[in-house]
Amino acid sequence: MRIIFHRGFKKKYSKLTRRDQKKFQQRLLLFEKDSDNPLLNNHQLKGQQEGYFSINVTGDLRALYRPVKKDTIFFITIDTHSNLYS
């Protein structure tokens, strides 16, 4: 699986606490091994964000991505649930 990060994602990621960055790295490894793992709560979004998917990083932190090709994932952003879905 090939993973690409949007520059906006990289910018938001750099502003996360070290703890949250580490948690994302752990979840990313899990995602690469099994994207349907229940810990990720990987689900497709609806409405204005249709075509995008979300995975849980922590209780409130989410990472949004969209598949671009069969084996290529494009992570768009990472933020709190309330900031992403308000």
Backbone hydrogen bonds in HBPLUS format (Angstrom, degrees):
<---DONOR---> <-ACCEPTOR-->    atom                        ^
c    i                          cat <-CA-CA->   ^        H-A-AA   ^      H-
h    n   atom  resd res      DA  || num        DHA   H-A  angle D-A-AA Bond
n    s   type  num  typ     dist DA aas  dist angle  dist       angle   num
A0002-ARG N   A0071-ASP O   2.76 MM  69  6.05 176.1  1.76 167.7 168.0     1
A0073-ILE N   A0002-ARG O   2.85 MM  71  6.26 160.6  1.89 163.1 169.1     2
A0004-ILE N   A0073-ILE O   2.83 MM  69  6.16 162.7  1.85 164.7 170.6     3
A0075-PHE N   A0004-ILE O   2.82 MM  71  6.20 155.7  1.88 173.8 168.1     4
A0006-HIS N   A0075-PHE O   2.95 MM  69  6.10 169.0  1.96 174.6 173.0     5
A0009-PHE N   A0006-HIS O   2.99 MM   3  5.11 123.7  2.31  99.7 114.2     6
A0010-LYS N   A0006-HIS O   3.07 MM   4  6.48 158.8  2.12 153.7 159.0     7
A0011-LYS N   A0007-ARG O   3.00 MM   4  6.20 151.0  2.09 142.5 150.1     8
A0012-LYS N   A0008-GLY O   3.07 MM   4  6.27 164.2  2.09 146.1 149.6     9
A0013-TYR N   A0009-PHE O   2.79 MM   4  5.92 160.1  1.82 156.0 162.6    10
A0014-SER N   A0010-LYS O   3.01 MM   4  6.13 153.0  2.08 141.6 147.7    11
A0015-LYS N   A0012-LYS O   3.09 MM   3  5.25 140.1  2.26 100.0 111.4    12
A0016-LEU N   A0013-TYR O   3.06 MM   3  5.31 160.2  2.10 108.9 115.3    13
A0021-GLN N   A0017-THR O   2.92 MM   4  6.22 155.5  1.98 154.4 162.1    14
A0022-LYS N   A0018-ARG O   2.89 MM   4  6.08 160.6  1.93 150.1 155.0    15
A0023-LYS N   A0019-ARG O   2.95 MM   4  6.18 153.6  2.02 143.1 151.0    16
A0024-PHE N   A0020-ASP O   2.91 MM   4  6.13 153.8  1.98 144.2 150.6    17
A0025-GLN N   A0021-GLN O   3.01 MM   4  6.32 159.3  2.06 148.4 153.8    18
A0026-GLN N   A0022-LYS O   3.01 MM   4  6.32 153.3  2.08 148.2 155.2    19
A0027-ARG N   A0023-LYS O   2.94 MM   4  6.22 159.1  1.99 149.2 155.0    20
A0028-LEU N   A0024-PHE O   2.75 MM   4  5.95 148.6  1.85 152.0 161.6    21
A0029-LEU N   A0025-GLN O   3.10 MM   4  6.33 156.3  2.16 144.1 149.0    22
A0030-LEU N   A0026-GLN O   3.09 MM   4  6.37 158.1  2.14 145.2 151.4    23
A0031-PHE N   A0027-ARG O   2.77 MM   4  5.96 153.6  1.84 145.1 152.9    24
A0032-GLU N   A0028-LEU O   2.90 MM   4  6.17 153.3  1.97 148.4 154.7    25
A0033-LYS N   A0029-LEU O   3.12 MM   4  6.39 147.4  2.23 143.7 152.0    26
A0034-ASP N   A0030-LEU O   2.78 MM   4  5.92 167.9  1.80 159.5 163.2    27
A0037-ASN N   A0034-ASP O   3.09 MM   3  5.53 159.6  2.14 122.2 121.6    28
A0040-LEU N   A0037-ASN O   3.02 MM   3  5.74 150.2  2.11 121.7 129.0    29
A0041-ASN N   A0038-PRO O   3.20 MM   3  5.27 137.8  2.39  99.3 110.5    30
A0056-ASN N   A0040-LEU O   2.73 MM  16  5.00 170.5  1.74 142.3 145.7    31
A0043-HIS N   A0054-SER O   3.10 MM  11  5.58 154.5  2.17 148.4 156.3    32
A0054-SER N   A0043-HIS O   2.89 MM  11  5.58 152.8  1.97 152.6 161.0    33
A0045-LEU N   A0052-TYR O   2.84 MM   7  5.62 170.0  1.85 158.0 155.7    34
A0050-GLU N   A0047-GLY O   3.15 MM   3  5.37 148.5  2.26 120.0 117.0    35
A0052-TYR N   A0049-GLN O   3.11 MM   3  5.79 152.1  2.19 141.2 143.2    36
A0053-PHE N   A0065-TYR O   2.74 MM  12  5.33 163.8  1.77 162.6 165.9    37
A0065-TYR N   A0053-PHE O   2.94 MM  12  5.33 158.7  1.99 143.1 149.2    38
A0055-ILE N   A0063-ALA O   3.01 MM   8  5.46 153.3  2.08 147.4 155.9    39
A0063-ALA N   A0055-ILE O   3.04 MM   8  5.46 159.5  2.09 152.7 159.1    40
A0057-VAL N   A0061-LEU O   2.82 MM   4  5.29 166.5  1.84 157.0 152.4    41
A0058-THR N   A0061-LEU O   3.34 MM   3  4.96 159.2  2.38 123.1 127.9    42
A0081-HIS N   A0060-ASP O   2.77 MM  21  5.50 135.3  1.97 153.1 167.7    43
A0062-ARG N   A0079-ASP O   2.80 MM  17  5.61 175.9  1.80 162.9 163.2    44
A0079-ASP N   A0062-ARG O   2.97 MM  17  5.61 153.7  2.04 157.1 164.9    45
A0064-LEU N   A0077-THR O   2.87 MM  13  5.40 161.1  1.90 151.9 158.4    46
A0076-ILE N   A0064-LEU O   2.78 MM  12  5.58 149.0  1.87 139.0 149.6    47
A0066-ARG N   A0074-PHE O   2.99 MM   8  5.38 146.4  2.11 132.7 142.5    48
A0074-PHE N   A0066-ARG O   2.96 MM   8  5.38 162.5  2.00 146.2 152.0    49
A0068-VAL N   A0072-THR O   2.95 MM   4  5.58 165.8  1.97 145.3 150.1    50
A0072-THR N   A0069-LYS O   3.38 MM   3  4.97 174.5  2.39 100.9 102.5    51
A0084-LEU N   A0080-THR O   3.06 MM   4  6.29 150.5  2.15 153.8 162.2    52
A0085-TYR N   A0081-HIS O   3.05 MM   4  6.11 157.9  2.10 156.2 161.0    53
